[in-house]
Amino acid sequence: MSQPLRASMRPITLDDVCGQKHLLSKDSVFRQRIEAGVIQNMIFYGPSGVGKTTVASIIAKMTDRKLFKLNGTQSSTADIKDIISQINTFGCENGILLYLDEIQYLNKKQQQSLLEVLEDGSVTMIASTTENPYFAVFNAILSRATVFEFKPLSAEDIAEGIEKSLDRYNRENGTKYALTETAVKTLSMGCGGDMRKSFNALELLIAAASYSGDNVITDTMAKQVTQRSANRFDNGGDEHYNLLSALQKSIRGSDENAALHYLARLLEADGMLPAIRRILVIACEDIGLAYPRAISAVKACCDIALQVGMPEARIPLADAVILLATAPKSNSGETAIDRAAAVVRNGGFRDMPPYLKDAHNPAQSGLADGEKYKYPHSYPNHWVKQQYLPDEIKDDVYYEFGENRTEQAAKTYWDNIKKR
């Protein structure tokens, strides 16, 4: 069985790794410690195909410790205990280096089985995860390791990796395959910052070129293997939430162009439903009372999108995003309910004034005429001064009118009535 190109072309040294300059540059603390032989417990966090496994493998080769590899999707507590049992045995005198891929799939008991050996240094762990370790890894493990973030690769990083890999492939196999400049650009732009995807695409292209007898890989060929591979969207994973967060923050920041960019990325990756849910929240959270009509307009756009489906759904959703991004902003409603909820959580649920209770409540029968409920519609301007909050918090203020025109108009209206 032939070895996949992504495995045979894996970088051998840290200098061969494309990208991650914040970790691998000559003056970085990370690299200096590795080259000095100071290997500590580490967790590599980042999306797929950005070099986590490659860097871990290179570090393993730079140490004289016995290397063991486990994958969190397949490993059991017994597998971990079997490795621990080999501490101080022949071949493991200098300690054990455990490379644990996809650590987020280990349960709490499995992770806890490593605590003692990580603490005394008899096992050094290098773990990798595509999910935020501060949510996916238990605190006891986090406290014994340092987290290093691996970032998505740029198109330039991918292009460098493709060209290096093809050159190495030609040297090792005695071939003369070549990529046109536009083909390199297409591959590097179409793999979503994932080097593994680019290697898979390159492997397909080499096979196609071999079959056709033409050593030159063209842009037309490259486009056929990268049609949708630029979409990095792990439903329920970090990138899912990153795109939704970027969409909301762009709308909140009134940047309609950025908001459209992130909407397009969500839609291209089949993320229409998550986008709709977030857009509906944004209408209430970030625009809210500054432009209340936006809520109903956005709801209508989202309903249309759900009825017509993609690709037509992109149009009403674009309308909704542009409307929200260019609308005046107010979070006064969210702030008000959060303040009220904080008081309730801290014990502010005292007994309400008796005249607010249901008319059939026995408390109503003992009220004097001056203590009974005053029906606002029986008074001028449909308002009468009356206490509604419990006595202990009667002076609390949760809602503050926003500075936008709509809320200021409401404030002026009620100020004038209540002063009378």
TASULVEN-V881588 format. One record per residue. N is the residue number from 1. SS is DSSP state (hx for helix, st for strand, lp for the rest). BURIAL is # if it has 24 or more other C-alpha atoms within 12 Angstrom, else .. Layout:
BEGIN
n:N ss:SS burial:BURIAL
n:N ss:SS burial:BURIAL
END
This chain:
BEGIN
n:1 ss:lp burial:.
n:2 ss:lp burial:.
n:3 ss:lp burial:.
n:4 ss:lp burial:.
n:5 ss:hx burial:#
n:6 ss:hx burial:#
n:7 ss:hx burial:.
n:8 ss:hx burial:.
n:9 ss:lp burial:#
n:10 ss:lp burial:#
n:11 ss:lp burial:#
n:12 ss:lp burial:#
n:13 ss:lp burial:.
n:14 ss:hx burial:#
n:15 ss:hx burial:.
n:16 ss:hx burial:#
n:17 ss:lp burial:#
n:18 ss:lp burial:#
n:19 ss:lp burial:#
n:20 ss:lp burial:#
n:21 ss:hx burial:#
n:22 ss:hx burial:.
n:23 ss:hx burial:#
n:24 ss:hx burial:#
n:25 ss:lp burial:.
n:26 ss:lp burial:.
n:27 ss:lp burial:.
n:28 ss:lp burial:.
n:29 ss:hx burial:.
n:30 ss:hx burial:#
n:31 ss:hx burial:#
n:32 ss:hx burial:.
n:33 ss:hx burial:.
n:34 ss:hx burial:#
n:35 ss:hx burial:#
n:36 ss:lp burial:.
n:37 ss:lp burial:.
n:38 ss:lp burial:.
n:39 ss:lp burial:#
n:40 ss:lp burial:#
n:41 ss:lp burial:#
n:42 ss:st burial:#
n:43 ss:st burial:#
n:44 ss:st burial:#
n:45 ss:st burial:#
n:46 ss:lp burial:#
n:47 ss:lp burial:#
n:48 ss:lp burial:#
n:49 ss:lp burial:#
n:50 ss:lp burial:#
n:51 ss:lp burial:#
n:52 ss:hx burial:#
n:53 ss:hx burial:#
n:54 ss:hx burial:#
n:55 ss:hx burial:#
n:56 ss:hx burial:#
n:57 ss:hx burial:#
n:58 ss:hx burial:#
n:59 ss:hx burial:#
n:60 ss:hx burial:#
n:61 ss:hx burial:.
n:62 ss:lp burial:#
n:63 ss:lp burial:#
n:64 ss:lp burial:.
n:65 ss:lp burial:#
n:66 ss:st burial:#
n:67 ss:st burial:#
n:68 ss:st burial:#
n:69 ss:st burial:#
n:70 ss:st burial:#
n:71 ss:st burial:#
n:72 ss:lp burial:#
n:73 ss:lp burial:.
n:74 ss:lp burial:.
n:75 ss:lp burial:#
n:76 ss:lp burial:.
n:77 ss:hx burial:.
n:78 ss:hx burial:.
n:79 ss:hx burial:#
n:80 ss:hx burial:#
n:81 ss:hx burial:.
n:82 ss:hx burial:.
n:83 ss:hx burial:#
n:84 ss:hx burial:#
n:85 ss:lp burial:.
n:86 ss:lp burial:#
n:87 ss:lp burial:#
n:88 ss:lp burial:.
n:89 ss:lp burial:.
n:90 ss:lp burial:.
n:91 ss:lp burial:.
n:92 ss:lp burial:.
n:93 ss:lp burial:.
n:94 ss:lp burial:.
n:95 ss:lp burial:#
n:96 ss:st burial:#
n:97 ss:st burial:#
n:98 ss:st burial:#
n:99 ss:st burial:#
n:100 ss:st burial:#
n:101 ss:st burial:#
n:102 ss:lp burial:#
n:103 ss:hx burial:#
n:104 ss:hx burial:#
n:105 ss:hx burial:#
n:106 ss:lp burial:#
n:107 ss:lp burial:.
n:108 ss:hx burial:.
n:109 ss:hx burial:.
n:110 ss:hx burial:#
n:111 ss:hx burial:#
n:112 ss:hx burial:#
n:113 ss:lp burial:#
n:114 ss:lp burial:#
n:115 ss:hx burial:#
n:116 ss:hx burial:.
n:117 ss:hx burial:#
n:118 ss:hx burial:#
n:119 ss:hx burial:.
n:120 ss:hx burial:.
n:121 ss:lp burial:#
n:122 ss:lp burial:#
n:123 ss:st burial:#
n:124 ss:st burial:#
n:125 ss:st burial:#
n:126 ss:st burial:#
n:127 ss:st burial:#
n:128 ss:st burial:#
n:129 ss:st burial:#
n:130 ss:lp burial:#
n:131 ss:lp burial:#
n:132 ss:lp burial:#
n:133 ss:hx burial:#
n:134 ss:hx burial:#
n:135 ss:hx burial:.
n:136 ss:hx burial:#
n:137 ss:lp burial:#
n:138 ss:lp burial:#
n:139 ss:hx burial:.
n:140 ss:hx burial:.
n:141 ss:hx burial:#
n:142 ss:hx burial:#
n:143 ss:lp burial:.
n:144 ss:lp burial:#
n:145 ss:lp burial:#
n:146 ss:st burial:#
n:147 ss:st burial:#
n:148 ss:st burial:#
n:149 ss:st burial:#
n:150 ss:lp burial:#
n:151 ss:lp burial:#
n:152 ss:lp burial:#
n:153 ss:lp burial:#
n:154 ss:lp burial:#
n:155 ss:hx burial:#
n:156 ss:hx burial:#
n:157 ss:hx burial:#
n:158 ss:hx burial:#
n:159 ss:hx burial:#
n:160 ss:hx burial:#
n:161 ss:hx burial:#
n:162 ss:hx burial:#
n:163 ss:hx burial:#
n:164 ss:hx burial:#
n:165 ss:hx burial:#
n:166 ss:hx burial:#
n:167 ss:hx burial:.
n:168 ss:hx burial:#
n:169 ss:hx burial:#
n:170 ss:hx burial:.
n:171 ss:hx burial:.
n:172 ss:hx burial:.
n:173 ss:hx burial:.
n:174 ss:lp burial:.
n:175 ss:lp burial:.
n:176 ss:lp burial:.
n:177 ss:lp burial:#
n:178 ss:st burial:#
n:179 ss:st burial:#
n:180 ss:lp burial:.
n:181 ss:hx burial:.
n:182 ss:hx burial:.
n:183 ss:hx burial:#
n:184 ss:hx burial:#
n:185 ss:hx burial:#
n:186 ss:hx burial:#
n:187 ss:hx burial:#
n:188 ss:hx burial:#
n:189 ss:hx burial:#
n:190 ss:lp burial:#
n:191 ss:lp burial:#
n:192 ss:lp burial:#
n:193 ss:lp burial:#
n:194 ss:lp burial:#
n:195 ss:hx burial:#
n:196 ss:hx burial:#
n:197 ss:hx burial:#
n:198 ss:hx burial:#
n:199 ss:hx burial:#
n:200 ss:hx burial:#
n:201 ss:hx burial:#
n:202 ss:hx burial:#
n:203 ss:hx burial:#
n:204 ss:hx burial:#
n:205 ss:hx burial:#
n:206 ss:hx burial:#
n:207 ss:hx burial:.
n:208 ss:hx burial:.
n:209 ss:hx burial:.
n:210 ss:hx burial:.
n:211 ss:hx burial:.
n:212 ss:hx burial:.
n:213 ss:lp burial:.
n:214 ss:lp burial:.
n:215 ss:lp burial:.
n:216 ss:st burial:#
n:217 ss:st burial:#
n:218 ss:lp burial:#
n:219 ss:hx burial:#
n:220 ss:hx burial:.
n:221 ss:hx burial:#
n:222 ss:hx burial:#
n:223 ss:hx burial:#
n:224 ss:hx burial:.
n:225 ss:lp burial:#
n:226 ss:lp burial:#
n:227 ss:lp burial:.
n:228 ss:lp burial:#
n:229 ss:lp burial:#
n:230 ss:lp burial:#
n:231 ss:lp burial:#
n:232 ss:lp burial:#
n:233 ss:lp burial:#
n:234 ss:lp burial:.
n:235 ss:lp burial:.
n:236 ss:lp burial:.
n:237 ss:lp burial:.
n:238 ss:hx burial:#
n:239 ss:hx burial:#
n:240 ss:hx burial:#
n:241 ss:hx burial:#
n:242 ss:hx burial:#
n:243 ss:hx burial:#
n:244 ss:hx burial:#
n:245 ss:hx burial:#
n:246 ss:hx burial:#
n:247 ss:hx burial:#
n:248 ss:hx burial:#
n:249 ss:hx burial:#
n:250 ss:hx burial:#
n:251 ss:hx burial:#
n:252 ss:hx burial:#
n:253 ss:lp burial:.
n:254 ss:lp burial:#
n:255 ss:lp burial:.
n:256 ss:hx burial:#
n:257 ss:hx burial:.
n:258 ss:hx burial:#
n:259 ss:hx burial:#
n:260 ss:hx burial:#
n:261 ss:hx burial:#
n:262 ss:hx burial:#
n:263 ss:hx burial:#
n:264 ss:hx burial:#
n:265 ss:hx burial:#
n:266 ss:hx burial:#
n:267 ss:hx burial:#
n:268 ss:hx burial:#
n:269 ss:lp burial:#
n:270 ss:lp burial:#
n:271 ss:lp burial:#
n:272 ss:hx burial:#
n:273 ss:hx burial:#
n:274 ss:hx burial:#
n:275 ss:hx burial:#
n:276 ss:hx burial:#
n:277 ss:hx burial:.
n:278 ss:hx burial:#
n:279 ss:hx burial:#
n:280 ss:hx burial:#
n:281 ss:hx burial:#
n:282 ss:hx burial:#
n:283 ss:hx burial:#
n:284 ss:hx burial:#
n:285 ss:hx burial:#
n:286 ss:hx burial:#
n:287 ss:hx burial:#
n:288 ss:hx burial:#
n:289 ss:hx burial:#
n:290 ss:hx burial:#
n:291 ss:lp burial:#
n:292 ss:lp burial:#
n:293 ss:hx burial:.
n:294 ss:hx burial:#
n:295 ss:hx burial:#
n:296 ss:hx burial:.
n:297 ss:hx burial:#
n:298 ss:hx burial:#
n:299 ss:hx burial:#
n:300 ss:hx burial:.
n:301 ss:hx burial:#
n:302 ss:hx burial:#
n:303 ss:hx burial:.
n:304 ss:hx burial:.
n:305 ss:hx burial:#
n:306 ss:hx burial:#
n:307 ss:hx burial:.
n:308 ss:hx burial:.
n:309 ss:lp burial:.
n:310 ss:lp burial:.
n:311 ss:lp burial:.
n:312 ss:lp burial:.
n:313 ss:hx burial:#
n:314 ss:hx burial:#
n:315 ss:hx burial:#
n:316 ss:hx burial:#
n:317 ss:hx burial:#
n:318 ss:hx burial:#
n:319 ss:hx burial:#
n:320 ss:hx burial:#
n:321 ss:hx burial:#
n:322 ss:hx burial:#
n:323 ss:hx burial:#
n:324 ss:hx burial:#
n:325 ss:hx burial:#
n:326 ss:hx burial:#
n:327 ss:lp burial:#
n:328 ss:lp burial:#
n:329 ss:lp burial:#
n:330 ss:lp burial:#
n:331 ss:lp burial:#
n:332 ss:hx burial:#
n:333 ss:hx burial:#
n:334 ss:hx burial:#
n:335 ss:hx burial:.
n:336 ss:hx burial:.
n:337 ss:hx burial:.
n:338 ss:hx burial:.
n:339 ss:hx burial:.
n:340 ss:hx burial:.
n:341 ss:hx burial:.
n:342 ss:hx burial:.
n:343 ss:hx burial:.
n:344 ss:hx burial:.
n:345 ss:hx burial:.
n:346 ss:lp burial:.
n:347 ss:lp burial:.
n:348 ss:lp burial:.
n:349 ss:lp burial:.
n:350 ss:lp burial:.
n:351 ss:lp burial:.
n:352 ss:lp burial:.
n:353 ss:lp burial:#
n:354 ss:hx burial:#
n:355 ss:hx burial:#
n:356 ss:hx burial:.
n:357 ss:lp burial:.
n:358 ss:lp burial:.
n:359 ss:lp burial:.
n:360 ss:lp burial:.
n:361 ss:lp burial:.
n:362 ss:hx burial:.
n:363 ss:hx burial:.
n:364 ss:hx burial:.
n:365 ss:hx burial:.
n:366 ss:hx burial:.
n:367 ss:lp burial:.
n:368 ss:lp burial:.
n:369 ss:hx burial:.
n:370 ss:hx burial:.
n:371 ss:hx burial:.
n:372 ss:lp burial:.
n:373 ss:lp burial:#
n:374 ss:lp burial:.
n:375 ss:lp burial:.
n:376 ss:hx burial:.
n:377 ss:hx burial:.
n:378 ss:hx burial:.
n:379 ss:lp burial:.
n:380 ss:hx burial:.
n:381 ss:hx burial:.
n:382 ss:hx burial:.
n:383 ss:lp burial:.
n:384 ss:lp burial:.
n:385 ss:lp burial:.
n:386 ss:lp burial:.
n:387 ss:lp burial:.
n:388 ss:lp burial:.
n:389 ss:lp burial:#
n:390 ss:lp burial:.
n:391 ss:hx burial:.
n:392 ss:hx burial:.
n:393 ss:hx burial:.
n:394 ss:lp burial:.
n:395 ss:lp burial:.
n:396 ss:lp burial:.
n:397 ss:lp burial:.
n:398 ss:lp burial:.
n:399 ss:lp burial:.
n:400 ss:lp burial:.
n:401 ss:lp burial:#
n:402 ss:lp burial:#
n:403 ss:lp burial:.
n:404 ss:lp burial:.
n:405 ss:hx burial:.
n:406 ss:hx burial:.
n:407 ss:hx burial:#
n:408 ss:hx burial:.
n:409 ss:hx burial:.
n:410 ss:hx burial:.
n:411 ss:hx burial:.
n:412 ss:hx burial:.
n:413 ss:hx burial:.
n:414 ss:hx burial:.
n:415 ss:hx burial:.
n:416 ss:hx burial:.
n:417 ss:hx burial:.
n:418 ss:hx burial:.
n:419 ss:hx burial:.
n:420 ss:lp burial:.
END
